[in-house]
Amino acid sequence: MMDCEEAVKPKKFQCEIEGCRAQFDRPNRLLKHRLTHANIKPYSCIEDGCGKAYTSKNHLERHINTAHRSYNDTTMYSCPTCFKQYSNRQNLKRHYKIHHVGGVEKFSCEICHISFKRNHQLRTHMYRHTGVKDFSCPMCPKQFISMTEQKKHIRNHKEFICEHCYQKFSRWLDLVQHRQTSHQSEEYICDHCGKIFKQRQHIIRHLKIQHYTREVSLFICPYENCSRNYSRNSNLKQHILVKHEGLTFNCHLCEAKLSTKAKLKEHIIRHSRPTPYKPPKTLLTGRKKRKDAYIPRSNTALKLAGLPCPVLENPALPDAYIEREENAGVNQLLSVGM
């Protein structure tokens, strides 16, 4: 669990770039931060087909572990304020600083005093005042207003190389289509179960789902004498609110109490929906005729006991008489002692 005091610890190393108020507690972190202003990312991912790059080695390692490595790690980091779950400590710290440290928006415009949570948002906003496009492409002289436009443009400079024939493509989709038309294997066989697939992405998906499935994290109810557990944290929170804290969604039209808002909406719709009238079915309105109509019926208990059954002798008797005779037969059995 993250220490709340760690997030508000004063930091003495401040970025000297105009308009940037980022602060750090170590000088080496300030040096790494300066790389973001110059758009320099020296740490590149070495995995095939991945062109991600980062300013920090730690960020690169985190990317490799989450995007390219499969391991059974069910450790979850929980926010002490809103109980949101994160797979690593860095994501939890980022969430806590943005949403719970006093709601601080530390990047402020000195002209109109609008504040932003991130530096690139402030740089995009400054274009309204200065008309200067603050985001430039490192491979050509083009400039852009926002970081989103810059990243979209940089992808156009990237080349995707076919690992079979080394042909180059400017778009990932073109490379995928080239693989399917020029280098498509006839079949991919799973080494675990022997299933055959015609496309590579299908066997990859099969392996992830059937053979490399990560262990499911269980979220256990913390209340005493309650053994409920859930695979989702949101389900656990709903369980605690309804079962232990007494939260209900009450209908304003009746005294019904529902456990979720969705169930309440569905319940209210039923009030406004008229109940359709269903006339009783008869032979004239579509009721099917009995298959055993006019067929002699007998009492099984009487038959097993070897007692006479008058119903068998007269199949045309009305139903009321048959029912009365069957009841009489049961009473006869009771009197015999069976």
N, C-alpha and C positions, 0 to 999 in steps of 0.2 A: 504494500500500500504506500502511496506517495505521501511524503511529509508535507503538510500544508505550508509550513514555515519556509520550506526550501524555495517555493515559488515567489515569495515576497522578499527574498534576501536582497539587500542593496547591491548594485553592480557599479563598478567605478570605471570601466573601460567603455567609452562611448564612441560611436561611429562619427567621424568628422565630416562625412558627406552632407552637403546642405539638404535639408528636408528629411534626413533620416535620423531617427532618435533611438536607434537600436543600441542597447547596452549589454555588456558582457562582464562576467566575473573573472575571466582569464584573458590575457593578451593574445594567446594563440587562437582563441575563438573569434576575436575581433579581426585577426588576419584572415581567417577563413571567410568571415562575413564580407570583407572587402572584395572577395572574388565574385560575390553575387552582383555587385555593382558593375563589375567589368565583364560580367557574363562569362566567366572562366570556370570551366568544370573539368578539372584534371583527372578525376576518377571515373573511368568509363567501365561499363559492364562488358565482360569478355564472353558472355554467352552468345551463341549463334543466333542471329536474327534480332538481337536486342541492342538498340543504340542508346540506351539510357546513360546519362552521365551526371555526376554530382560534384559538389564543391567539397564534400567531406567524405573521408574514408568510412566513417561510421554509417553515413547515409547509404553508401554503396553496399556495405555488408548487410544492412537492413533490407535493402531492395533485393539482394540475391537470396536472402533467407525466405522472404515472403513470396517472391515471384518465381524463383527457379529451384527452390529446395523443398522437398516434401519430407516432413519429419513429424513424429507423434508427440506434439507438445500441447498439452491441454491447459497450461498455465494461463490464467486470465488476470489482467490488472483492472481493478475496479476503482471508479471515481468515488471518493469519500462523500461527495455532495449529492450527485444524481444517480450513482450506482451504475453508470454505463460501463460496459466491459470493453477492454482493448487487449489486443494480442501481444503488445510490447509496451515497455515503460515509456519510450519516446512519444508514442501516440497519446498515451495517457497524460503526460506532462504538457504536450501541446494543447490538448483539450482543456486541461485545468486552467492553463494560463489565459486561453481565449475566452472561456465561458464563466469562470468562477473567481478570478482574481480581481474582484471589484469591478468587473466589466470594463477594464481599462482599454481605451482605444488610443494607443500611444503615438500614432502617426497623425499629426495635425497640420492642416494647411494654414500657413501664416497669413494668408490673404483673406480668406473667408471663414477660417477657424473651424472648418468641418474636419472631424476626426475619423480615422480609419484604423482597422485592426492590423492591416498588413501594409508593408512599405510599397509594394507594387500597385496597390489600390490608390495610394496617395500620388504616386508618379503618374498614373493614368489620369487622375483628377487634375493635376497641374497643367495638363494640356489646355484646359479651358481658360487658364489665366495667361500662360506664356506662349501657347501655340507651338511649343517644342515637343517633338516626338521623342520620348526618352528611352525607347527600346529599339536597339539597332541589331541588325543581323551580323554575326561575327564572320560570315563568309561572303557578304556582298554589302554594298553601301545603303541598302534599303533601311528605312526607319519606320517604326510603328508606334501607335498610341498606347496600346495595351500589351501586356505580357502574353495574353491568349493569341493575339494576332501574330506576335513574334514567333511563338512556338509553332503555330500552324505553318508559317512561312519557312521556318528552319527545316521542317519535315520535307519540304520540296527539294532541299539540297542533298538529302540522304539518298544513298544508293542501296538497293536491295539486290544482292548477288545470289544467283542460283548455285547451290552447292554441287550440282551435278555437271553443269556445262559452263558455269561462271559467267553466264549472261547477266547483264545489269539492267535493273528496272528502277524507275523513279517512284513507283507506287507499290505498296505491299500487296494490294489486290492483284496487280499485274503479275507479280511473282507467283502468287498462289495459283492463278489461272494457268500460268506457264507450266508449273509443276504437274497440274492435273492433266494437261493435254500432251505434254512432251515426256514426262518422267513418271507417269502413273504406273505403279506396280500392279500386277494382276491380283495379288492377294497379300494381306498381312495376317499372320497367324499369331495368336496369343500364346506365349510360352507357358502360361499358367493353366488355362482351361482348354486350349486348342481351338477356340472359336476363330473363324475366318472373317476378315473384313476387306472391303474393296478400297477403302480410303484410309489414309494415315491418321487423319484427325479422328476417325471413328474408333480406331483401336486405342488411341491415346485417351479418348474420353472413357472407353471401356475399362482401361487399366486404372484410371483415377477413381472411377465409381466402384468397380467390383473388387479390385485387388490392392489399391493403395489408399483406401478410405481412412481418413484420420479418425482417431478415437473421439467419441462424442463427449463433450464437456457436460457434466451434470450440475445444475444449479439447485442446491438443497435448501429447503425451507429452514431458516434459523430458529424458528419457534420450537419450544419444548413440546414433546408429545405429538409432534407433527412429522410424519415420515415422507411427506410429498417431495418429489424432485422433478425437475423439468429440464428439457434440453435447450430451452431459450430463457434468457434472463427476463424478457418482457413477460413471459407466462408466469414466472415466479413472482414478479412484482404485482401482477394482476391477482394472483392467488393470495398474496399477503393483504392487499387492499380489501378484498372481498371477504375472505375467511377469518382473518385475524384483526383487521381494523374496522370491520363492519360497513365498508363502503358498498352501497347499493344504488341502483338507478331506478327511482320510483316512478310509476306511471301516475300522471295527474288526472287520469280518467277513472282509475280504479285503484285498489290497494295492492296491486301486483308489484313485487320487488325483483328486479332483474340484476344479474351479475355483471353484465357488460352493456355499453352504450348501444352496440349493434343489436343486441337482443331487445333492448327497450324500443328502438326504432321499429323493429319488426313487430313487436307487440302492439305499438300504437297504430300501425297500419291495419292491424286486424280489427281495431275498434271502428275505423272508418270504412272498412270493407263489408258490404252487406252479405249476410249469410244466404247463399242460394237455396231456394226451396226445392226439395227433392220429393216429388210425389211417390207414394208407395207403388212398387212394381206389382203388376198383375199380369195375367196371361194376355190381356188386351194391350198393355203398355210395354210389352217386351220381356216379361219374365219367362224363363224357360220352363217347359213342362217337366215334371219329375220323371226321371228315367224309370223309377219303380212304380209308376202309377198303375193301379189295377193289378199289381203283382202281389200275391200273398206274402205277408210278412209274418215272421214268427219271433217269439221271444227266445233268445239263445239260451238263457238260464233254464227255461222250462225244457228245452230240447236236451240240454246236458243232463238235467235231472230225470229225464224219461217221463215227464208228466204230460198230459194231453194239452194241446194248444188249440182252442176253438177257432182262432183266427185262420189257421191253415185250411179249415174245412169250408170257409165261406170268404173268398177273396173280395167279394163285392161289398163288404161291410164298410160303413163310413169311418173316417179317421177318428172321430170322437169315440166311437165304440171300440175301435182297435186299441186306442190309448187306454181306455178304461179296463179292457181285458188284460192288457200288459201289466198295468198296475195291480190288478187282481192276481195275476200270476206271481208277481213279486211277493205279495202278501201271503200267497199260498206257500211259497218257498220258506218264508220266515216262520210260518206256522209249523212246517215240517221239521224245521230246526237246522236248515242248511245255511 
